[in-house]
Amino acid sequence: MIADAYPDVNLVRLPSNTGFAGGVNAGIQKSLLLGNEYIWLLNNDTVVDSDAVASLINTLSDRSIGAVGSKIYFAKGREFHADRYSDSQKGHVIWYAGGIIDWKNMYASHRVWMK
C-alpha cells in the first residue's frame, strides 16, 4: 500500500519483522547507499516544529559536529506526572534536551530530563 501511495519514496522491504532498531538500521544503510548527507530519525507520532530541519542543518554546517538531536516535549496532556503541571505549562514540559557523553569513562546521560 505504501509503495502504491508513494511511488517516489525509497521503500526498504525486509524479509521479516526486525523490530524498531532493525528497521531503522536498514533505513540508515539504504540512505547512506543513496548518498544522503543527513539522516533524521523520527517516530511516527512526532510533531515537528516548522524551523526544526533548518536549525539542525545549520548546526551541522559546523563540520566539527557529527550528530545533533532535537529537544523533545511531551505532547500536551500526555506529560508524565501530568498532575504536577498547570494547564499553561502543559505542552511545554521537556522530555529530553540533549545528552552528554563522557568518552573517557564511557558514560552517557541526558542533559535535561522531565523538567
C-alpha positions as CSV (number, residue, x, y, z in Angstrom):
1,M,0.0,0.0,0.0
2,I,2.8,2.4,0.9
3,A,4.6,1.7,-2.4
4,D,1.4,2.4,-4.4
5,A,0.5,5.5,-2.5
6,Y,4.1,7.0,-2.5
7,P,5.9,5.7,-5.6
8,D,8.7,8.2,-5.3
9,V,9.7,7.0,-1.8
10,N,12.6,4.6,-1.4
11,L,10.9,1.8,0.5
12,V,13.1,-0.7,2.3
13,R,11.4,-4.1,2.4
14,L,12.7,-6.6,4.9
15,P,12.0,-10.4,4.8
16,S,10.9,-10.4,8.5
17,N,10.0,-8.0,11.3
18,T,13.3,-6.9,12.7
19,G,11.8,-4.5,15.2
20,F,12.4,-0.8,15.5
21,A,16.2,-1.0,15.7
22,G,16.5,-3.4,12.8
23,G,14.2,-1.3,10.6
24,V,16.0,1.9,11.5
25,N,19.4,0.4,10.8
26,A,18.2,-0.9,7.4
27,G,16.8,2.5,6.6
28,I,20.0,4.2,7.6
29,Q,22.1,1.8,5.5
30,K,19.8,2.4,2.4
31,S,20.0,6.2,3.0
32,L,23.8,6.1,3.1
33,L,24.0,4.0,-0.1
34,L,21.8,6.6,-1.8
35,G,24.4,9.2,-0.8
36,N,22.3,11.2,1.6
37,E,24.2,13.7,3.7
38,Y,21.7,13.9,6.5
39,I,19.6,11.3,8.3
40,W,16.9,12.3,10.8
41,L,15.1,9.7,12.8
42,L,11.6,10.4,13.9
43,N,8.9,8.2,15.4
44,N,5.6,8.0,13.6
45,D,3.8,10.1,16.3
46,T,6.3,13.0,16.1
47,V,5.0,16.6,15.7
48,V,7.9,18.7,14.2
49,D,8.4,22.5,14.6
50,S,8.5,24.2,11.3
51,D,12.1,25.5,11.9
52,A,13.5,22.2,13.1
53,V,15.1,20.9,9.9
54,A,16.7,24.3,9.1
55,S,18.0,24.6,12.6
56,L,19.5,21.1,12.6
57,I,21.2,21.6,9.2
58,N,22.5,25.0,10.3
59,T,24.1,23.4,13.3
60,L,25.6,20.7,11.2
61,S,27.3,23.3,9.0
62,D,30.0,23.3,11.7
63,R,31.9,20.3,10.3
64,S,33.3,19.5,13.8
65,I,29.8,18.4,14.8
66,G,28.9,14.9,13.7
67,A,25.4,14.5,15.2
68,V,22.7,16.6,16.6
69,G,19.4,15.9,18.3
70,S,16.2,17.8,18.9
71,K,14.7,19.0,22.2
72,I,11.6,16.9,22.8
73,Y,8.5,18.0,24.7
74,F,5.7,15.8,26.0
75,A,2.5,16.2,23.9
76,K,0.1,18.4,25.7
77,G,-1.9,16.4,28.1
78,R,0.5,13.4,27.8
79,E,3.0,14.6,30.4
80,F,4.4,12.1,32.8
81,H,3.0,13.1,36.2
82,A,0.6,15.4,34.4
83,D,-1.0,16.4,37.7
84,R,2.2,18.3,38.6
85,Y,1.6,20.9,35.8
86,S,-0.8,23.7,35.4
87,D,-2.8,24.0,32.1
88,S,-0.5,26.7,30.9
89,Q,2.6,24.5,31.5
90,K,1.2,21.5,29.6
91,G,2.6,21.2,26.2
92,H,5.8,22.9,27.4
93,V,7.2,20.1,29.6
94,I,10.6,18.9,28.3
95,W,11.1,15.2,28.0
96,Y,14.6,15.4,26.6
97,A,17.0,18.2,25.7
98,G,20.2,16.5,24.7
99,G,22.8,14.3,26.2
100,I,26.4,14.4,27.5
101,I,28.9,11.7,26.6
102,D,31.9,11.2,28.9
103,W,34.2,9.4,26.4
104,K,36.9,8.8,28.9
105,N,34.6,6.8,31.2
106,M,32.2,5.6,28.5
107,Y,29.2,7.1,30.2
108,A,26.3,8.8,28.6
109,S,23.4,10.7,30.3
110,H,20.6,13.0,29.5
111,R,21.4,16.7,29.9
112,V,17.8,17.6,30.8
113,W,15.0,15.1,31.5
114,M,11.5,15.9,32.6
115,K,11.8,19.5,33.8
